[in-house]
Amino acid sequence: MKIEFYRHNLVREDKDACMDVLDSLFLTTGETVKNFEAKFAAYMGASHAVAVTSCTAALHMALAIIRSGQGMK
């Protein structure tokens, strides 16, 4: 028996945007990420945002910030 966990709703525009990034020189630090960070920060009402490549990286960053008490050094 297969139980459907998730059904994506990616449209051609989303797939094309992904291919544009994959075909670019920078996967994680290019203009697309910079634009995403700026738009996400504005959406959240924050002064800035940092995109990371995985949930593990986000959790690691959060723990480092908590442990330092002042943010990452």
Backbone as CSV, one residue per row, in Angstrom:
resi,resn,N_x,N_y,N_z,CA_x,CA_y,CA_z,C_x,C_y,C_z
1,MET,0.842,-1.174,0.000,0.000,0.000,0.000,0.890,1.241,0.000
2,LYS,0.574,2.175,-0.863,1.286,3.448,-0.897,0.374,4.526,-0.345
3,ILE,0.904,5.295,0.586,0.174,6.419,1.149,0.836,7.691,0.638
4,GLU,0.048,8.503,-0.032,0.598,9.727,-0.590,0.987,10.674,0.538
5,PHE,2.251,11.056,0.547,2.767,11.955,1.574,2.659,13.402,1.140
6,TYR,2.982,13.644,-0.100,3.015,15.027,-0.586,2.868,15.025,-2.095
7,ARG,2.103,15.926,-2.596,1.968,16.107,-4.045,2.342,17.551,-4.364
8,HIS,3.440,17.713,-5.087,3.890,19.074,-5.395,2.967,19.720,-6.419
9,ASN,3.042,21.006,-6.466,2.269,21.750,-7.464,3.184,22.700,-8.232
10,LEU,4.363,22.195,-8.570,5.312,23.003,-9.333,4.805,23.188,-10.756
11,VAL,4.833,24.414,-11.197,4.438,24.722,-12.562,5.700,24.912,-13.397
12,ARG,5.547,25.007,-14.684,6.690,25.132,-15.601,7.571,26.315,-15.217
13,GLU,6.980,27.422,-14.807,7.755,28.610,-14.413,8.691,28.293,-13.247
14,ASP,8.219,27.525,-12.269,9.052,27.129,-11.123,10.202,26.244,-11.578
15,LYS,9.895,25.293,-12.434,10.926,24.369,-12.923,11.969,25.118,-13.752
16,ASP,11.514,26.046,-14.574,12.450,26.845,-15.379,13.353,27.696,-14.486
17,ALA,12.786,28.265,-13.417,13.584,29.069,-12.483,14.648,28.205,-11.819
18,CYS,14.287,26.985,-11.457,15.270,26.054,-10.867,16.382,25.744,-11.861
19,MET,16.019,25.507,-13.093,17.034,25.207,-14.105,17.944,26.402,-14.347
20,ASP,17.397,27.615,-14.276,18.240,28.813,-14.428,19.319,28.845,-13.354
21,VAL,18.953,28.512,-12.119,19.935,28.483,-11.028,20.933,27.358,-11.251
22,LEU,20.443,26.168,-11.603,21.343,25.033,-11.821,22.317,25.281,-12.966
23,ASP,21.893,26.047,-13.939,22.756,26.360,-15.074,23.695,27.539,-14.811
24,SER,23.509,28.216,-13.676,24.334,29.374,-13.364,25.633,28.955,-12.686
25,LEU,26.504,29.897,-12.498,27.793,29.634,-11.860,27.641,29.401,-10.360
26,PHE,26.690,30.088,-9.727,26.547,30.033,-8.278,25.209,29.417,-7.892
27,LEU,25.245,28.302,-7.184,23.998,27.651,-6.769,23.430,28.258,-5.498
28,THR,24.284,28.625,-4.561,23.789,29.045,-3.243,24.102,30.486,-2.886
29,THR,24.844,31.185,-3.723,25.222,32.559,-3.377,24.983,33.540,-4.515
30,GLY,24.213,33.143,-5.496,23.991,34.007,-6.648,22.884,35.022,-6.447
31,GLU,22.536,35.689,-7.522,21.525,36.746,-7.498,20.155,36.221,-7.077
32,THR,19.816,35.005,-7.464,18.511,34.445,-7.103,18.382,34.330,-5.592
33,VAL,19.433,33.859,-4.943,19.408,33.734,-3.480,19.376,35.112,-2.831
34,LYS,20.172,36.023,-3.345,20.194,37.390,-2.808,18.801,38.021,-2.896
35,ASN,18.140,37.852,-4.036,16.793,38.395,-4.207,15.794,37.718,-3.275
36,PHE,15.918,36.399,-3.136,15.034,35.672,-2.217,15.204,36.177,-0.789
37,GLU,16.449,36.319,-0.348,16.711,36.787,1.021,16.094,38.170,1.252
38,ALA,16.245,39.059,0.287,15.700,40.414,0.425,14.177,40.390,0.484
39,LYS,13.554,39.608,-0.397,12.093,39.531,-0.419,11.559,38.851,0.838
40,PHE,12.245,37.817,1.295,11.799,37.110,2.499,11.928,38.009,3.727
41,ALA,13.028,38.734,3.826,13.218,39.664,4.942,12.112,40.719,4.945
42,ALA,11.812,41.273,3.782,10.745,42.280,3.693,9.404,41.672,4.094
43,TYR,9.126,40.475,3.630,7.869,39.794,3.952,7.741,39.571,5.461
44,MET,8.856,39.234,6.106,8.856,38.958,7.545,8.988,40.235,8.378
45,GLY,9.241,41.363,7.722,9.434,42.611,8.441,10.776,42.665,9.150
46,ALA,11.751,41.945,8.616,13.089,41.890,9.204,14.042,42.757,8.387
47,SER,15.134,43.138,9.006,16.117,43.948,8.287,16.935,43.112,7.307
48,HIS,17.056,41.817,7.565,17.772,40.927,6.652,17.375,39.478,6.924
49,ALA,17.731,38.609,5.998,17.483,37.172,6.137,18.652,36.436,5.508
50,VAL,18.897,35.229,5.981,19.972,34.405,5.436,19.379,33.069,5.004
51,ALA,19.528,32.749,3.743,19.079,31.457,3.236,20.185,30.433,3.472
52,VAL,19.800,29.237,3.870,20.757,28.150,4.055,20.329,26.971,3.189
53,THR,21.203,26.010,3.039,20.956,24.925,2.098,20.196,23.746,2.667
54,SER,19.962,23.741,3.980,19.239,22.616,4.562,18.677,22.987,5.925
55,CYS,17.759,22.179,6.383,17.220,22.371,7.731,18.325,22.158,8.764
56,THR,19.208,21.208,8.494,20.316,20.955,9.409,21.182,22.196,9.569
57,ALA,21.469,22.869,8.460,22.271,24.093,8.518,21.538,25.178,9.302
58,ALA,20.237,25.282,9.122,19.453,26.282,9.855,19.462,25.986,11.353
59,LEU,19.305,24.727,11.721,19.328,24.351,13.140,20.707,24.607,13.741
60,HIS,21.753,24.293,12.993,23.117,24.530,13.461,23.332,26.020,13.710
61,MET,22.872,26.852,12.783,23.010,28.293,12.942,22.233,28.780,14.166
62,ALA,21.018,28.293,14.328,20.194,28.700,15.470,20.859,28.313,16.789
63,LEU,21.392,27.110,16.863,22.072,26.676,18.092,23.324,27.499,18.361
64,ALA,24.059,27.825,17.322,25.256,28.654,17.496,24.887,30.026,18.031
65,ILE,23.799,30.589,17.537,23.344,31.899,18.000,22.910,31.835,19.464
66,ILE,22.162,30.803,19.809,21.688,30.640,21.186,22.870,30.471,22.136
67,ARG,23.829,29.652,21.754,24.979,29.374,22.626,25.861,30.611,22.832
68,SER,25.989,31.408,21.795,26.876,32.563,21.915,26.210,33.707,22.676
69,GLY,24.886,33.740,22.627,24.164,34.801,23.299,24.191,36.119,22.546
70,GLN,25.005,36.217,21.520,25.131,37.478,20.779,25.017,37.289,19.281
71,GLY,24.864,36.104,18.843,24.882,35.840,17.403,26.177,35.153,17.035
72,MET,26.283,34.755,15.799,27.476,34.024,15.354,28.670,34.958,15.275
73,LYS,29.818,34.455,15.652,31.051,35.244,15.611,31.975,34.679,14.579
